[in-house]
C-alpha cells in the first residue's frame, strides 16, 4: 500500500500548536498520540 497523504501539521496554526503543547504537558503524552486519540474519538475506531 503506497498512498501519499498530506501532512496534517501543515494545517495547524500557532493556536492549535499551543493547545497541543499545553495538553502534552498536562497529560504527559506525545503530541502525535494526542492527535491520534482525538481522531479516534471524533471518527471512531
DATATA-V18283 format. One record per backbone hydrogen bond with DSSP energy under -0.5 kcal/mol. CO is the residue of the C=O (numbers start at 1). NH is the residue of the N-H. If there is no record, write none. Layout:
<<CO:NH> <CO:NH>>
This chain:
<<7:10> <8:11> <9:12> <13:17> <14:18> <15:19> <16:20> <17:21> <18:22> <19:23> <20:24> <21:25> <22:26> <23:27> <24:28> <24:29> <30:34> <31:35> <32:36> <33:37> <34:38> <35:39> <36:40> <37:41> <38:42> <39:43> <40:44>>
